[in-house]
Amino acid sequence: MRSEPLASEGVRDEMVLSNQRVKVHIRCRKCGETFILRGVRDSNGHIETGFKRCLCDNEDDFDIEPLH
Ligand SMILES: [Zn+2]
């Protein structure tokens, strides 16, 4: 009777956790409009929300803060 090698555990769980879903608070620095979106945090810490632009046509001047 042979003993089986131990399977490596936990690796897959960590892979899943690296793509966390987070809520993100976005505030436009031009008009002050705020948005709450759901995004996905990737392994680099970058959060992808799919948010494109504010109602005032601002596309890149935002305060972005992840919510807990
Ligand atoms: Zn705006």
PDB file of the backbone (N, CA, C, O) and the ligand in Angstrom, with CONECT records:
HET     ZN  A 101       1
ATOM      1  N   MET A   1       0.842  -1.205   0.000  1.00  0.00           N
ATOM      2  CA  MET A   1       0.000   0.000   0.000  1.00  0.00           C
ATOM      3  C   MET A   1       0.866   1.239   0.000  1.00  0.00           C
ATOM      4  O   MET A   1       1.685   1.447   0.895  1.00  0.00           O
ATOM      5  N   ARG A   2       0.674   2.042  -0.998  1.00  0.00           N
ATOM      6  CA  ARG A   2       1.501   3.248  -1.133  1.00  0.00           C
ATOM      7  C   ARG A   2       0.786   4.455  -0.557  1.00  0.00           C
ATOM      8  O   ARG A   2      -0.438   4.562  -0.628  1.00  0.00           O
ATOM      9  N   SER A   3       1.548   5.340   0.001  1.00  0.00           N
ATOM     10  CA  SER A   3       0.933   6.609   0.413  1.00  0.00           C
ATOM     11  C   SER A   3       0.984   7.567  -0.775  1.00  0.00           C
ATOM     12  O   SER A   3       1.994   7.633  -1.476  1.00  0.00           O
ATOM     13  N   GLU A   4      -0.087   8.302  -1.002  1.00  0.00           N
ATOM     14  CA  GLU A   4      -0.112   9.219  -2.142  1.00  0.00           C
ATOM     15  C   GLU A   4       0.575  10.529  -1.797  1.00  0.00           C
ATOM     16  O   GLU A   4       0.542  10.982  -0.652  1.00  0.00           O
ATOM     17  N   PRO A   5       1.189  11.123  -2.791  1.00  0.00           N
ATOM     18  CA  PRO A   5       1.812  12.437  -2.526  1.00  0.00           C
ATOM     19  C   PRO A   5       0.762  13.460  -2.117  1.00  0.00           C
ATOM     20  O   PRO A   5      -0.373  13.413  -2.590  1.00  0.00           O
ATOM     21  N   LEU A   6       1.131  14.361  -1.259  1.00  0.00           N
ATOM     22  CA  LEU A   6       0.196  15.399  -0.824  1.00  0.00           C
ATOM     23  C   LEU A   6      -0.081  16.365  -1.969  1.00  0.00           C
ATOM     24  O   LEU A   6       0.841  16.860  -2.618  1.00  0.00           O
ATOM     25  N   ALA A   7      -1.338  16.619  -2.202  1.00  0.00           N
ATOM     26  CA  ALA A   7      -1.690  17.613  -3.215  1.00  0.00           C
ATOM     27  C   ALA A   7      -1.407  19.003  -2.651  1.00  0.00           C
ATOM     28  O   ALA A   7      -1.554  19.250  -1.455  1.00  0.00           O
ATOM     29  N   SER A   8      -1.007  19.879  -3.523  1.00  0.00           N
ATOM     30  CA  SER A   8      -0.797  21.251  -3.049  1.00  0.00           C
ATOM     31  C   SER A   8      -2.158  21.908  -2.865  1.00  0.00           C
ATOM     32  O   SER A   8      -3.000  21.895  -3.763  1.00  0.00           O
ATOM     33  N   GLU A   9      -2.349  22.467  -1.716  1.00  0.00           N
ATOM     34  CA  GLU A   9      -3.661  23.050  -1.408  1.00  0.00           C
ATOM     35  C   GLU A   9      -3.590  24.566  -1.370  1.00  0.00           C
ATOM     36  O   GLU A   9      -2.542  25.152  -1.100  1.00  0.00           O
ATOM     37  N   GLY A  10      -4.712  25.177  -1.641  1.00  0.00           N
ATOM     38  CA  GLY A  10      -4.817  26.623  -1.433  1.00  0.00           C
ATOM     39  C   GLY A  10      -4.429  27.462  -2.627  1.00  0.00           C
ATOM     40  O   GLY A  10      -4.743  28.651  -2.667  1.00  0.00           O
ATOM     41  N   VAL A  11      -3.758  26.882  -3.598  1.00  0.00           N
ATOM     42  CA  VAL A  11      -3.290  27.695  -4.718  1.00  0.00           C
ATOM     43  C   VAL A  11      -4.460  28.261  -5.515  1.00  0.00           C
ATOM     44  O   VAL A  11      -4.475  29.439  -5.871  1.00  0.00           O
ATOM     45  N   ARG A  12      -5.429  27.408  -5.784  1.00  0.00           N
ATOM     46  CA  ARG A  12      -6.558  27.884  -6.574  1.00  0.00           C
ATOM     47  C   ARG A  12      -7.353  28.966  -5.843  1.00  0.00           C
ATOM     48  O   ARG A  12      -7.813  29.930  -6.455  1.00  0.00           O
ATOM     49  N   ASP A  13      -7.507  28.800  -4.548  1.00  0.00           N
ATOM     50  CA  ASP A  13      -8.241  29.815  -3.790  1.00  0.00           C
ATOM     51  C   ASP A  13      -7.574  31.177  -3.926  1.00  0.00           C
ATOM     52  O   ASP A  13      -8.251  32.195  -4.070  1.00  0.00           O
ATOM     53  N   GLU A  14      -6.261  31.192  -3.880  1.00  0.00           N
ATOM     54  CA  GLU A  14      -5.561  32.479  -3.992  1.00  0.00           C
ATOM     55  C   GLU A  14      -5.747  33.078  -5.382  1.00  0.00           C
ATOM     56  O   GLU A  14      -5.857  34.295  -5.529  1.00  0.00           O
ATOM     57  N   MET A  15      -5.782  32.225  -6.393  1.00  0.00           N
ATOM     58  CA  MET A  15      -6.002  32.737  -7.746  1.00  0.00           C
ATOM     59  C   MET A  15      -7.359  33.428  -7.842  1.00  0.00           C
ATOM     60  O   MET A  15      -7.484  34.484  -8.462  1.00  0.00           O
ATOM     61  N   VAL A  16      -8.369  32.826  -7.227  1.00  0.00           N
ATOM     62  CA  VAL A  16      -9.708  33.416  -7.267  1.00  0.00           C
ATOM     63  C   VAL A  16      -9.722  34.740  -6.523  1.00  0.00           C
ATOM     64  O   VAL A  16     -10.323  35.710  -6.982  1.00  0.00           O
ATOM     65  N   LEU A  17      -9.066  34.779  -5.385  1.00  0.00           N
ATOM     66  CA  LEU A  17      -9.086  35.994  -4.577  1.00  0.00           C
ATOM     67  C   LEU A  17      -8.365  37.153  -5.260  1.00  0.00           C
ATOM     68  O   LEU A  17      -8.606  38.311  -4.919  1.00  0.00           O
ATOM     69  N   SER A  18      -7.492  36.866  -6.209  1.00  0.00           N
ATOM     70  CA  SER A  18      -6.765  37.949  -6.856  1.00  0.00           C
ATOM     71  C   SER A  18      -7.678  38.755  -7.783  1.00  0.00           C
ATOM     72  O   SER A  18      -7.330  39.865  -8.187  1.00  0.00           O
ATOM     73  N   ASN A  19      -8.846  38.196  -8.121  1.00  0.00           N
ATOM     74  CA  ASN A  19      -9.811  38.957  -8.906  1.00  0.00           C
ATOM     75  C   ASN A  19     -11.003  39.321  -8.035  1.00  0.00           C
ATOM     76  O   ASN A  19     -12.100  38.791  -8.211  1.00  0.00           O
ATOM     77  N   GLN A  20     -10.781  40.220  -7.103  1.00  0.00           N
ATOM     78  CA  GLN A  20     -11.833  40.572  -6.160  1.00  0.00           C
ATOM     79  C   GLN A  20     -12.811  41.558  -6.771  1.00  0.00           C
ATOM     80  O   GLN A  20     -12.438  42.465  -7.515  1.00  0.00           O
ATOM     81  N   ARG A  21     -14.066  41.353  -6.434  1.00  0.00           N
ATOM     82  CA  ARG A  21     -15.059  42.352  -6.806  1.00  0.00           C
ATOM     83  C   ARG A  21     -15.124  43.397  -5.701  1.00  0.00           C
ATOM     84  O   ARG A  21     -15.257  43.073  -4.521  1.00  0.00           O
ATOM     85  N   VAL A  22     -15.028  44.638  -6.104  1.00  0.00           N
ATOM     86  CA  VAL A  22     -15.041  45.714  -5.125  1.00  0.00           C
ATOM     87  C   VAL A  22     -16.014  46.799  -5.573  1.00  0.00           C
ATOM     88  O   VAL A  22     -16.277  46.970  -6.763  1.00  0.00           O
ATOM     89  N   LYS A  23     -16.538  47.522  -4.597  1.00  0.00           N
ATOM     90  CA  LYS A  23     -17.317  48.711  -4.912  1.00  0.00           C
ATOM     91  C   LYS A  23     -16.374  49.898  -4.949  1.00  0.00           C
ATOM     92  O   LYS A  23     -15.473  50.025  -4.120  1.00  0.00           O
ATOM     93  N   VAL A  24     -16.594  50.747  -5.908  1.00  0.00           N
ATOM     94  CA  VAL A  24     -15.693  51.878  -6.089  1.00  0.00           C
ATOM     95  C   VAL A  24     -16.500  53.172  -6.075  1.00  0.00           C
ATOM     96  O   VAL A  24     -17.530  53.292  -6.740  1.00  0.00           O
ATOM     97  N   HIS A  25     -16.012  54.125  -5.310  1.00  0.00           N
ATOM     98  CA  HIS A  25     -16.623  55.445  -5.271  1.00  0.00           C
ATOM     99  C   HIS A  25     -15.828  56.353  -6.200  1.00  0.00           C
ATOM    100  O   HIS A  25     -14.622  56.531  -6.026  1.00  0.00           O
ATOM    101  N   ILE A  26     -16.508  56.921  -7.182  1.00  0.00           N
ATOM    102  CA  ILE A  26     -15.843  57.787  -8.152  1.00  0.00           C
ATOM    103  C   ILE A  26     -16.430  59.178  -8.038  1.00  0.00           C
ATOM    104  O   ILE A  26     -17.648  59.352  -8.080  1.00  0.00           O
ATOM    105  N   ARG A  27     -15.570  60.166  -7.895  1.00  0.00           N
ATOM    106  CA  ARG A  27     -16.045  61.543  -7.815  1.00  0.00           C
ATOM    107  C   ARG A  27     -15.377  62.370  -8.901  1.00  0.00           C
ATOM    108  O   ARG A  27     -14.154  62.379  -9.035  1.00  0.00           O
ATOM    109  N   CYS A  28     -16.200  63.059  -9.668  1.00  0.00           N
ATOM    110  CA  CYS A  28     -15.695  63.909 -10.737  1.00  0.00           C
ATOM    111  C   CYS A  28     -15.084  65.164 -10.133  1.00  0.00           C
ATOM    112  O   CYS A  28     -15.715  65.834  -9.315  1.00  0.00           O
ATOM    113  N   ARG A  29     -13.874  65.479 -10.528  1.00  0.00           N
ATOM    114  CA  ARG A  29     -13.215  66.678 -10.001  1.00  0.00           C
ATOM    115  C   ARG A  29     -13.680  67.948 -10.700  1.00  0.00           C
ATOM    116  O   ARG A  29     -13.386  69.050 -10.238  1.00  0.00           O
ATOM    117  N   LYS A  30     -14.388  67.810 -11.784  1.00  0.00           N
ATOM    118  CA  LYS A  30     -14.849  68.999 -12.499  1.00  0.00           C
ATOM    119  C   LYS A  30     -16.211  69.471 -12.016  1.00  0.00           C
ATOM    120  O   LYS A  30     -16.396  70.658 -11.745  1.00  0.00           O
ATOM    121  N   CYS A  31     -17.173  68.545 -11.905  1.00  0.00           N
ATOM    122  CA  CYS A  31     -18.519  68.968 -11.533  1.00  0.00           C
ATOM    123  C   CYS A  31     -18.952  68.433 -10.179  1.00  0.00           C
ATOM    124  O   CYS A  31     -19.997  68.836  -9.668  1.00  0.00           O
ATOM    125  N   GLY A  32     -18.164  67.523  -9.577  1.00  0.00           N
ATOM    126  CA  GLY A  32     -18.489  67.038  -8.247  1.00  0.00           C
ATOM    127  C   GLY A  32     -19.489  65.894  -8.217  1.00  0.00           C
ATOM    128  O   GLY A  32     -19.855  65.419  -7.142  1.00  0.00           O
ATOM    129  N   GLU A  33     -19.929  65.452  -9.371  1.00  0.00           N
ATOM    130  CA  GLU A  33     -20.852  64.314  -9.434  1.00  0.00           C
ATOM    131  C   GLU A  33     -20.157  63.065  -8.883  1.00  0.00           C
ATOM    132  O   GLU A  33     -18.965  62.854  -9.106  1.00  0.00           O
ATOM    133  N   THR A  34     -20.924  62.241  -8.160  1.00  0.00           N
ATOM    134  CA  THR A  34     -20.325  61.016  -7.635  1.00  0.00           C
ATOM    135  C   THR A  34     -21.044  59.793  -8.193  1.00  0.00           C
ATOM    136  O   THR A  34     -22.235  59.830  -8.504  1.00  0.00           O
ATOM    137  N   PHE A  35     -20.297  58.733  -8.306  1.00  0.00           N
ATOM    138  CA  PHE A  35     -20.828  57.472  -8.832  1.00  0.00           C
ATOM    139  C   PHE A  35     -20.332  56.332  -7.958  1.00  0.00           C
ATOM    140  O   PHE A  35     -19.194  56.341  -7.489  1.00  0.00           O
ATOM    141  N   ILE A  36     -21.200  55.352  -7.746  1.00  0.00           N
ATOM    142  CA  ILE A  36     -20.793  54.121  -7.068  1.00  0.00           C
ATOM    143  C   ILE A  36     -20.895  52.993  -8.085  1.00  0.00           C
ATOM    144  O   ILE A  36     -21.970  52.697  -8.607  1.00  0.00           O
ATOM    145  N   LEU A  37     -19.755  52.373  -8.352  1.00  0.00           N
ATOM    146  CA  LEU A  37     -19.740  51.310  -9.345  1.00  0.00           C
ATOM    147  C   LEU A  37     -19.129  50.056  -8.756  1.00  0.00           C
ATOM    148  O   LEU A  37     -18.393  50.105  -7.770  1.00  0.00           O
ATOM    149  N   ARG A  38     -19.442  48.946  -9.370  1.00  0.00           N
ATOM    150  CA  ARG A  38     -18.763  47.714  -9.003  1.00  0.00           C
ATOM    151  C   ARG A  38     -17.637  47.464  -9.974  1.00  0.00           C
ATOM    152  O   ARG A  38     -17.817  47.565 -11.187  1.00  0.00           O
ATOM    153  N   GLY A  39     -16.488  47.142  -9.448  1.00  0.00           N
ATOM    154  CA  GLY A  39     -15.347  46.881 -10.307  1.00  0.00           C
ATOM    155  C   GLY A  39     -14.675  45.586  -9.907  1.00  0.00           C
ATOM    156  O   GLY A  39     -15.069  44.930  -8.942  1.00  0.00           O
ATOM    157  N   VAL A  40     -13.657  45.232 -10.664  1.00  0.00           N
ATOM    158  CA  VAL A  40     -12.869  44.040 -10.381  1.00  0.00           C
ATOM    159  C   VAL A  40     -11.425  44.454 -10.189  1.00  0.00           C
ATOM    160  O   VAL A  40     -10.832  45.107 -11.048  1.00  0.00           O
ATOM    161  N   ARG A  41     -10.863  44.066  -9.049  1.00  0.00           N
ATOM    162  CA  ARG A  41      -9.470  44.400  -8.795  1.00  0.00           C
ATOM    163  C   ARG A  41      -8.590  43.289  -9.364  1.00  0.00           C
ATOM    164  O   ARG A  41      -8.773  42.118  -9.032  1.00  0.00           O
ATOM    165  N   ASP A  42      -7.656  43.646 -10.202  1.00  0.00           N
ATOM    166  CA  ASP A  42      -6.785  42.602 -10.746  1.00  0.00           C
ATOM    167  C   ASP A  42      -5.537  42.446  -9.886  1.00  0.00           C
ATOM    168  O   ASP A  42      -5.383  43.122  -8.869  1.00  0.00           O
ATOM    169  N   SER A  43      -4.643  41.542 -10.309  1.00  0.00           N
ATOM    170  CA  SER A  43      -3.495  41.197  -9.465  1.00  0.00           C
ATOM    171  C   SER A  43      -2.517  42.353  -9.298  1.00  0.00           C
ATOM    172  O   SER A  43      -1.667  42.312  -8.408  1.00  0.00           O
ATOM    173  N   ASN A  44      -2.618  43.378 -10.131  1.00  0.00           N
ATOM    174  CA  ASN A  44      -1.732  44.543  -9.991  1.00  0.00           C
ATOM    175  C   ASN A  44      -2.316  45.608  -9.074  1.00  0.00           C
ATOM    176  O   ASN A  44      -1.685  46.637  -8.836  1.00  0.00           O
ATOM    177  N   GLY A  45      -3.522  45.364  -8.557  1.00  0.00           N
ATOM    178  CA  GLY A  45      -4.153  46.356  -7.704  1.00  0.00           C
ATOM    179  C   GLY A  45      -4.947  47.386  -8.485  1.00  0.00           C
ATOM    180  O   GLY A  45      -5.560  48.278  -7.900  1.00  0.00           O
ATOM    181  N   HIS A  46      -4.938  47.265  -9.806  1.00  0.00           N
ATOM    182  CA  HIS A  46      -5.722  48.163 -10.648  1.00  0.00           C
ATOM    183  C   HIS A  46      -7.186  47.737 -10.589  1.00  0.00           C
ATOM    184  O   HIS A  46      -7.496  46.546 -10.607  1.00  0.00           O
ATOM    185  N   ILE A  47      -8.084  48.725 -10.517  1.00  0.00           N
ATOM    186  CA  ILE A  47      -9.502  48.403 -10.464  1.00  0.00           C
ATOM    187  C   ILE A  47     -10.176  48.765 -11.775  1.00  0.00           C
ATOM    188  O   ILE A  47     -10.148  49.916 -12.210  1.00  0.00           O
ATOM    189  N   GLU A  48     -10.777  47.772 -12.391  1.00  0.00           N
ATOM    190  CA  GLU A  48     -11.456  47.973 -13.671  1.00  0.00           C
ATOM    191  C   GLU A  48     -12.953  48.088 -13.410  1.00  0.00           C
ATOM    192  O   GLU A  48     -13.576  47.142 -12.928  1.00  0.00           O
ATOM    193  N   THR A  49     -13.524  49.235 -13.724  1.00  0.00           N
ATOM    194  CA  THR A  49     -14.954  49.442 -13.479  1.00  0.00           C
ATOM    195  C   THR A  49     -15.754  49.544 -14.762  1.00  0.00           C
ATOM    196  O   THR A  49     -16.972  49.367 -14.745  1.00  0.00           O
ATOM    197  N   GLY A  50     -15.103  49.823 -15.857  1.00  0.00           N
ATOM    198  CA  GLY A  50     -15.827  50.052 -17.094  1.00  0.00           C
ATOM    199  C   GLY A  50     -16.364  51.472 -17.182  1.00  0.00           C
ATOM    200  O   GLY A  50     -17.011  51.828 -18.166  1.00  0.00           O
ATOM    201  N   PHE A  51     -16.101  52.293 -16.157  1.00  0.00           N
ATOM    202  CA  PHE A  51     -16.566  53.672 -16.157  1.00  0.00           C
ATOM    203  C   PHE A  51     -15.826  54.456 -17.238  1.00  0.00           C
ATOM    204  O   PHE A  51     -14.601  54.398 -17.337  1.00  0.00           O
ATOM    205  N   LYS A  52     -16.587  55.184 -18.043  1.00  0.00           N
ATOM    206  CA  LYS A  52     -15.948  55.871 -19.174  1.00  0.00           C
ATOM    207  C   LYS A  52     -15.849  57.370 -18.957  1.00  0.00           C
ATOM    208  O   LYS A  52     -14.775  57.957 -19.084  1.00  0.00           O
ATOM    209  N   ARG A  53     -16.979  57.983 -18.628  1.00  0.00           N
ATOM    210  CA  ARG A  53     -16.917  59.427 -18.501  1.00  0.00           C
ATOM    211  C   ARG A  53     -18.086  59.943 -17.692  1.00  0.00           C
ATOM    212  O   ARG A  53     -19.117  59.285 -17.555  1.00  0.00           O
ATOM    213  N   CYS A  54     -17.898  61.128 -17.164  1.00  0.00           N
ATOM    214  CA  CYS A  54     -18.925  61.763 -16.350  1.00  0.00           C
ATOM    215  C   CYS A  54     -19.986  62.416 -17.234  1.00  0.00           C
ATOM    216  O   CYS A  54     -19.830  62.528 -18.450  1.00  0.00           O
ATOM    217  N   LEU A  55     -21.057  62.837 -16.590  1.00  0.00           N
ATOM    218  CA  LEU A  55     -22.129  63.549 -17.301  1.00  0.00           C
ATOM    219  C   LEU A  55     -21.624  64.840 -17.930  1.00  0.00           C
ATOM    220  O   LEU A  55     -22.193  65.316 -18.912  1.00  0.00           O
ATOM    221  N   CYS A  56     -20.555  65.412 -17.370  1.00  0.00           N
ATOM    222  CA  CYS A  56     -20.032  66.694 -17.864  1.00  0.00           C
ATOM    223  C   CYS A  56     -18.947  66.492 -18.931  1.00  0.00           C
ATOM    224  O   CYS A  56     -18.240  67.439 -19.277  1.00  0.00           O
ATOM    225  N   ASP A  57     -18.812  65.278 -19.450  1.00  0.00           N
ATOM    226  CA  ASP A  57     -17.838  64.939 -20.488  1.00  0.00           C
ATOM    227  C   ASP A  57     -16.406  64.831 -19.993  1.00  0.00           C
ATOM    228  O   ASP A  57     -15.482  64.635 -20.783  1.00  0.00           O
ATOM    229  N   ASN A  58     -16.224  64.960 -18.690  1.00  0.00           N
ATOM    230  CA  ASN A  58     -14.900  64.703 -18.137  1.00  0.00           C
ATOM    231  C   ASN A  58     -14.579  63.214 -18.257  1.00  0.00           C
ATOM    232  O   ASN A  58     -15.392  62.368 -17.884  1.00  0.00           O
ATOM    233  N   GLU A  59     -13.406  62.897 -18.772  1.00  0.00           N
ATOM    234  CA  GLU A  59     -13.065  61.485 -18.965  1.00  0.00           C
ATOM    235  C   GLU A  59     -11.910  61.004 -18.099  1.00  0.00           C
ATOM    236  O   GLU A  59     -11.703  59.799 -17.960  1.00  0.00           O
ATOM    237  N   ASP A  60     -11.156  61.930 -17.514  1.00  0.00           N
ATOM    238  CA  ASP A  60      -9.949  61.439 -16.836  1.00  0.00           C
ATOM    239  C   ASP A  60      -9.585  62.178 -15.562  1.00  0.00           C
ATOM    240  O   ASP A  60      -8.498  61.966 -15.025  1.00  0.00           O
ATOM    241  N   ASP A  61     -10.456  63.035 -15.064  1.00  0.00           N
ATOM    242  CA  ASP A  61     -10.105  63.784 -13.850  1.00  0.00           C
ATOM    243  C   ASP A  61     -11.032  63.401 -12.718  1.00  0.00           C
ATOM    244  O   ASP A  61     -12.018  64.086 -12.445  1.00  0.00           O
ATOM    245  N   PHE A  62     -10.702  62.281 -12.048  1.00  0.00           N
ATOM    246  CA  PHE A  62     -11.568  61.744 -11.014  1.00  0.00           C
ATOM    247  C   PHE A  62     -10.798  61.391  -9.750  1.00  0.00           C
ATOM    248  O   PHE A  62      -9.612  61.061  -9.786  1.00  0.00           O
ATOM    249  N   ASP A  63     -11.515  61.473  -8.630  1.00  0.00           N
ATOM    250  CA  ASP A  63     -11.035  60.826  -7.412  1.00  0.00           C
ATOM    251  C   ASP A  63     -11.673  59.441  -7.371  1.00  0.00           C
ATOM    252  O   ASP A  63     -12.897  59.319  -7.425  1.00  0.00           O
ATOM    253  N   ILE A  64     -10.870  58.424  -7.278  1.00  0.00           N
ATOM    254  CA  ILE A  64     -11.394  57.055  -7.248  1.00  0.00           C
ATOM    255  C   ILE A  64     -10.955  56.386  -5.962  1.00  0.00           C
ATOM    256  O   ILE A  64      -9.769  56.343  -5.633  1.00  0.00           O
ATOM    257  N   GLU A  65     -11.948  55.859  -5.233  1.00  0.00           N
ATOM    258  CA  GLU A  65     -11.654  55.284  -3.930  1.00  0.00           C
ATOM    259  C   GLU A  65     -12.431  53.988  -3.750  1.00  0.00           C
ATOM    260  O   GLU A  65     -13.657  53.997  -3.861  1.00  0.00           O
ATOM    261  N   PRO A  66     -11.763  52.883  -3.478  1.00  0.00           N
ATOM    262  CA  PRO A  66     -12.465  51.633  -3.231  1.00  0.00           C
ATOM    263  C   PRO A  66     -13.211  51.661  -1.910  1.00  0.00           C
ATOM    264  O   PRO A  66     -12.701  52.193  -0.924  1.00  0.00           O
ATOM    265  N   LEU A  67     -14.403  51.101  -1.876  1.00  0.00           N
ATOM    266  CA  LEU A  67     -15.203  51.033  -0.645  1.00  0.00           C
ATOM    267  C   LEU A  67     -15.037  49.663  -0.011  1.00  0.00           C
ATOM    268  O   LEU A  67     -14.750  48.678  -0.692  1.00  0.00           O
ATOM    269  N   HIS A  68     -15.222  49.614   1.306  1.00  0.00           N
ATOM    270  CA  HIS A  68     -15.059  48.336   1.996  1.00  0.00           C
ATOM    271  C   HIS A  68     -16.385  47.774   2.455  1.00  0.00           C
ATOM    272  O   HIS A  68     -16.426  46.700   3.055  1.00  0.00           O
TER     273      HIS A  68
HETATM  274 ZN    ZN A 101     -18.398  65.700 -14.026  1.00  0.00          ZN2+
END
